[in-house]
Amino acid sequence: MTAAPTPQPIRVLLVDDDPLVRAGLSFMLGGLADIVIVGEAADGTEVAALVERLTPDVVLMDIRMPSMDGLAATEQLRAREHAPEVIVLTTFNADEQVLRALRAGAAGFVLKDTPPAQIVEAVRRVAAGSPVLSPTVTRQLIARVTDGEPKDSHGSRARARLAGLNEREREVAAAVGRGQSNAEIAAALYMSVATVKTHVSRILTKLDLNNRVQIALLAHDADRPGPA
């Protein structure tokens, strides 16, 4: 009987200008059997070359760095083919830059004071293709940060993009924007969870988005009223 192949460990790149933060993350993640730290960077300017050379699966990315911040580095990374997933590291859970990183394609964020077990779980989830943020947290973050934006700063563009979807896809996108899980969407729209997943995949492809966090952002933007 042939033994099953051993799963490859998750390759992680650490990006933070604070060496103590990098050391803490390296200590936390480096001793696990299913995760390997392939490299470290102290600034966003170093990230593209390291990703090219080290091919990480997940990048833990600090937002605030001196020369190139994590937002610019995330936008640069997510524009590449076969881009690694990005988890944003931040000290604020409702920061405008966090929202911009999510718009750019980050899979989620973790606070720097998050318990170690939750950071490990975030890396594993993202590597498996799941967002870090629960639908509820996504919705709360979007609402808290975008309340201060001009009413139609993104609305018209979002509505135009969603117009390219068919009716069922728009219903699913709106449900993702309301923070509903696949199971909740399936129950509400009388379809199977597998069908919901298929619709979500088609929405991502049609709109050239990276993950369901971006669908939620787009749906929220489209739902915002225009200026009075």
Phi, psi and omega per residue, in radians:
M1 nan 2.265 -3.102
T2 -1.394 2.277 3.135
A3 -1.246 2.541 3.098
A4 -1.156 2.477 3.133
P5 -1.090 2.496 3.112
T6 -1.273 2.237 3.138
P7 -1.049 2.474 3.099
Q8 -1.275 2.437 3.103
P9 -1.144 2.698 3.101
I10 -1.291 2.184 -3.102
R11 -1.599 2.130 -3.020
V12 -2.106 2.346 3.014
L13 -1.911 2.248 3.137
L14 -1.723 2.257 -3.138
V15 -2.275 1.881 3.135
D16 -2.809 2.423 -3.103
D17 -1.389 -0.139 3.118
D18 -1.678 1.966 -3.110
P19 -1.087 -0.481 3.114
L20 -1.209 -0.661 3.090
V21 -1.133 -0.785 3.125
R22 -1.071 -0.735 -3.132
A23 -1.106 -0.729 3.134
G24 -1.117 -0.765 3.121
L25 -1.152 -0.709 3.132
S26 -1.100 -0.726 3.111
F27 -1.135 -0.727 -3.089
M28 -1.163 -0.747 -3.019
L29 -1.671 -0.472 -2.972
G30 -1.214 -0.350 -3.105
G31 -1.599 0.079 -3.092
L32 -1.572 2.538 -3.081
A33 -1.214 -0.501 -3.028
D34 -1.792 0.142 3.141
I35 -2.334 2.389 3.063
V36 -2.294 2.310 3.072
I37 -1.449 2.004 -3.078
V38 -1.634 -0.263 3.140
G39 3.130 2.972 3.134
E40 -2.392 2.636 3.062
A41 -2.430 2.579 -3.134
A42 -1.782 -0.071 -3.114
D43 -2.746 2.706 -3.127
G44 -1.081 -0.444 -3.130
T45 -1.121 -0.377 -3.100
E46 -1.538 -0.203 -2.900
V47 -1.215 -0.827 -3.035
A48 -1.009 -0.808 -3.114
A49 -1.151 -0.685 3.134
L50 -1.175 -0.686 3.110
V51 -1.122 -0.712 3.118
E52 -1.067 -0.715 -3.048
R53 -1.454 -0.642 -2.974
L54 -1.795 -0.230 3.137
T55 0.772 1.048 3.088
P56 -1.229 2.726 3.022
D57 -1.496 -0.604 -3.072
V58 -2.368 2.393 3.030
V59 -1.985 2.147 2.995
L60 -1.584 1.973 -2.888
M61 -2.081 2.048 3.030
D62 -1.193 2.531 3.121
I63 -1.355 -0.846 -3.002
R64 -1.747 1.930 3.080
M65 -2.423 2.722 -2.900
P66 -1.192 -0.870 -3.011
S67 -1.575 -0.947 3.029
M68 -2.200 2.093 -3.080
D69 -1.346 3.008 -3.088
G70 -1.152 -0.459 3.103
L71 -1.131 -0.917 3.138
A72 -1.076 -0.708 -3.134
A73 -1.147 -0.669 3.107
T74 -1.130 -0.796 3.129
E75 -1.042 -0.727 3.134
Q76 -1.112 -0.773 -3.113
L77 -1.164 -0.829 -3.027
R78 -1.226 -0.209 3.074
A79 -1.433 -0.177 -3.117
R80 -1.413 2.742 2.932
E81 -1.259 2.561 3.126
H82 0.921 0.783 -3.107
A83 -1.210 2.509 3.015
P84 -1.231 2.771 3.024
E85 -1.296 2.612 -3.114
V86 -2.123 2.261 2.980
I87 -1.970 2.147 -3.107
V88 -1.433 2.345 3.039
L89 -1.760 2.245 -3.081
T90 -2.600 2.829 3.053
T91 -1.750 -0.088 -3.112
F92 -2.175 2.370 -3.088
N93 -1.654 0.036 3.078
A94 -2.480 0.871 -3.067
D95 -1.644 2.427 -3.125
E96 -1.026 -0.617 -3.135
Q97 -1.178 -0.557 3.062
V98 -1.086 -0.800 -3.137
L99 -1.088 -0.707 3.116
R100 -1.129 -0.656 3.089
A101 -1.131 -0.681 3.090
L102 -1.139 -0.706 3.077
R103 -1.067 -0.603 -3.117
A104 -1.326 -0.201 3.072
G105 2.084 0.085 3.046
A106 -1.068 2.515 -3.087
A107 -1.401 -0.167 3.136
G108 2.775 -2.986 3.126
F109 -2.490 2.733 3.004
V110 -2.317 2.503 3.051
L111 -1.316 2.590 -3.096
K112 -1.158 -0.365 3.108
D113 -1.713 0.284 3.071
T114 -1.121 2.414 3.091
P115 -0.960 2.481 -3.082
P116 -0.892 -0.731 -3.099
A117 -1.059 -0.601 -3.134
Q118 -1.288 -0.591 3.068
I119 -1.157 -0.758 3.091
V120 -1.034 -0.778 -3.141
E121 -1.113 -0.656 3.116
A122 -1.084 -0.780 3.121
V123 -1.066 -0.792 -3.132
R124 -1.120 -0.723 -3.132
R125 -1.108 -0.828 -3.097
V126 -1.129 -0.723 3.121
A127 -1.092 -0.492 3.133
A128 -1.518 -0.004 3.094
G129 1.649 0.188 3.127
S130 -1.814 2.553 3.081
P131 -1.233 2.671 3.094
V132 -1.246 -0.675 -3.031
L133 -1.438 2.366 2.987
S134 -1.215 2.726 3.116
P135 -0.945 -0.672 -3.121
T136 -1.146 -0.794 3.131
V137 -1.109 -0.690 3.099
T138 -0.995 -0.854 -3.098
R139 -1.092 -0.754 -3.127
Q140 -1.111 -0.744 -3.137
L141 -1.100 -0.824 -3.138
I142 -1.010 -0.831 -3.095
A143 -1.111 -0.748 -3.074
R144 -1.175 -0.690 -3.062
V145 -1.470 -0.694 -3.047
T146 -1.401 -0.185 3.081
D147 -1.024 -0.473 -3.130
G148 -1.558 -0.056 -3.133
E149 -1.448 2.730 2.995
P150 -0.966 2.532 -2.959
K151 -0.993 -0.721 -3.068
D152 -1.940 0.524 -3.084
S153 -1.100 -0.541 3.113
H154 -2.202 -0.162 -2.954
G155 -1.053 -0.857 -3.070
S156 -1.097 -0.765 3.132
R157 -1.112 -0.716 -3.123
A158 -1.127 -0.759 -3.140
R159 -1.110 -0.664 3.120
A160 -1.134 -0.686 3.138
R161 -1.191 -0.756 -3.130
L162 -1.160 -0.407 3.134
A163 -1.118 -0.337 3.114
G164 -1.384 -0.101 3.109
L165 -1.584 2.751 3.017
N166 -1.374 3.031 -3.007
E167 -1.059 -0.746 -3.107
R168 -1.155 -0.710 3.115
E169 -1.115 -0.663 3.099
R170 -1.142 -0.649 3.091
E171 -1.103 -0.756 3.136
V172 -1.159 -0.748 3.131
A173 -1.061 -0.732 3.121
A174 -1.112 -0.676 3.128
A175 -1.167 -0.693 3.048
V176 -1.059 -0.717 3.111
G177 -1.129 -0.475 3.091
R178 -1.412 -0.023 3.109
G179 1.504 0.337 -3.123
Q180 -1.468 2.519 3.069
S181 -1.364 2.964 3.098
N182 -1.022 -0.704 -3.139
A183 -1.137 -0.714 3.126
E184 -1.169 -0.679 3.107
I185 -1.129 -0.750 3.136
A186 -1.031 -0.765 -3.136
A187 -1.166 -0.728 -3.079
A188 -1.233 -0.594 -3.050
L189 -1.836 0.145 3.066
Y190 0.982 0.945 3.059
M191 -2.475 2.932 3.131
S192 -1.369 2.791 3.087
V193 -1.077 -0.660 3.120
A194 -1.063 -0.683 3.123
T195 -1.180 -0.685 3.077
V196 -1.045 -0.804 3.133
K197 -1.043 -0.672 3.104
T198 -1.119 -0.766 3.108
H199 -1.086 -0.758 3.136
V200 -1.060 -0.755 3.120
S201 -1.076 -0.719 3.132
R202 -1.172 -0.676 3.099
I203 -1.080 -0.785 3.121
L204 -1.032 -0.761 -3.120
T205 -1.179 -0.847 -3.095
K206 -1.093 -0.652 -3.061
L207 -1.696 0.032 3.134
D208 0.962 0.886 3.116
L209 -1.897 2.832 -3.068
N210 -1.662 -0.554 -3.021
N211 -2.796 3.025 -3.059
R212 -1.266 -0.323 3.024
V213 -1.054 -0.725 3.122
Q214 -1.191 -0.597 3.047
I215 -1.076 -0.784 -3.138
A216 -1.066 -0.733 3.109
L217 -1.082 -0.787 -3.115
L218 -1.131 -0.750 3.132
A219 -1.124 -0.692 3.106
H220 -1.129 -0.766 3.118
D221 -1.052 -0.754 -3.110
A222 -1.137 -0.457 -3.082
D223 -1.494 -0.156 -3.119
R224 -1.333 2.301 -3.137
P225 -1.174 2.669 3.060
G226 -1.292 3.038 -3.130
P227 -1.099 2.536 -3.100
A228 -1.220 nan nan
